[in-house]
């Protein structure tokens, strides 16, 4: 405890001293004059990003929370077209698949808080103020094309449980689409690059009736070859093939009423994820019994206690090592198809100059079907719902020559996730007493439920020699139908104490409260079909006449308050200092993969956040300098930690969600300096210090804990010592941006270079270091470049060159952590160097 207190004090003092320095510098260097970010009248400059972090339009520098915002120009310069591209560009943000072998499952973790298998997200993604559908089987929100034609992207760090729709513990990502304007304008853009990349994007804005009926239509398409070659199927995994569209219609029948409707749709079809096998647990395979007289290796029945040969697995490891990181050999033909669409309607009625009534209603659909080869080998370790096996259904075992027939595909093909989501939100916003008192009160309703049958067929582990034998290695099926509903009432107000006394002007206090009622209900079944009327139920080791007879029903209700209290003071137009305390909450859920009756549900998690920081715009040697910094401390309780599970009585493998407590603290900073007109030098930095305070549970199977001993039930495993999952202690980035007009209407040359670095990250949730090969992802950095000639010779044409991961850095972004439980380890590698040319032509405007 002394060490924690000491570290906290150091971090807090560092932030406080810097704030005091900036306060003095603001007065000494600027003499009270406006600086970067403000025009001569003290208003937001044209380069400022207007954000909606508090559900109203404000300049980012005026919002007393940690927020990172990207303009459309910066999104293009940094090559941000999907969630993964945000990695290391935002303080405390980690983007990854969270152990899931699916590229499209790009999940956000902020300040150590993110997604858990089968749980609601810890960081919610919003499109047009509405949370995107969240899959059950994957940590995925929404589909392809979400980053097309945006006004900006905002990442909010910390609990957002008062003003925003779904309760979150980690933060929120706001995708703000461009709304129709009262001016005709359009653009078309094309990109061509390596890996046969082809991208097309365009939008048109039409004022159908001036200032009354405004229309904007946008669309995009991308087709790119994959960068991981599957030698079995002779196809490229990790490819991209998607298209999307969005329509926005604004109606202004009267001066005081506005109605905005946005509809979107996207379809993605690809060859699946290029999972690469890195390890096979030969010792575990050779010593673990499969059935009496059998072992996990490929040889025929052995004498108990005899040493078995695992040469077929050793040969597979040697072949994988020889192929390297950009090739793989899948036993089943992986793929993923995702369709999503939705419609949002926002109505705003200005009751008078001070009060506005808003209503936001939405309906969305999400459907994904996929097959994954989790182990990245031709063996059946963990093959998920394969479309087909190697044609004509026979492969040769490595180093052996034995032909093996794959016949275990599930006869049923279902979507893994097929969801429909309805939301309704009613708000009353007020700006009273010349905006010295602002408030928002409202009610929110969220309903996500199945839109059809969901499930999967899969084959678990099968010794190589028995592959294709339905008696020993038959496919098993899982079905689930889970409904999440959430109701909430909330209110938040900010008071400038200048309303009470002129001496207190610019000192503001904020208070917010929300009460949420969550209900999670549903059913699930895990079984193996041996024939009509014969279904083996994994969870309770029984036979049932129907698949439904193997199922269970469960529900979980929670009713919790969340709140925040904050204070901020603007010392001058150049310096804002703030502090706040907030409480966040994330609902529990249903474990559809439960193999014990007492693990079918899991409870919610909570976080209390203490945060202090400043935002400044000053001058350093007469150069505009922006510096923002934050210190935070989190008390994180009931952390949802997913892990595999095994019922030795039935032989059933499944999953469970554990609970842990932790403390997390850190600092975050963003800075930018403009040494000369047209040039910006900047960067971001974050340090995250996360440690468990309590992590104990009764194991389902023998588990090694912090003492080094292997613990079995009913004793308790203590994993408090293990590294925190999905946290990179140091994340930083640097960038240089430069623009130079060529004169004589020849256009402008623009350059943007940025380097982003992510330190090492631990990914295992329930393993002592050393037990899971590759669970520690190595640190890596990537270099990106963008060069543009804008408005070439006054032609409205932009010509550009882009490159991401310019140095072609090889790095890993995920690890399976299945070495001890399922005898393999597989990994995912990040994108190689991508480069190409782009052309953009603009009309009107």
Order of alpha helices (4+ residues) and beta strands (2+ residues): alpha-beta-beta-beta-alpha-beta-beta-beta-beta-beta-beta-beta-beta-beta-beta-beta-beta-beta-beta-alpha-alpha-beta-beta-beta-beta-beta-beta-beta-beta-beta-alpha-beta-beta-beta-beta-beta-beta-beta-beta-beta-beta-beta-beta-beta-beta-beta-beta-beta-beta-beta-beta-beta-beta-beta-alpha-beta-beta
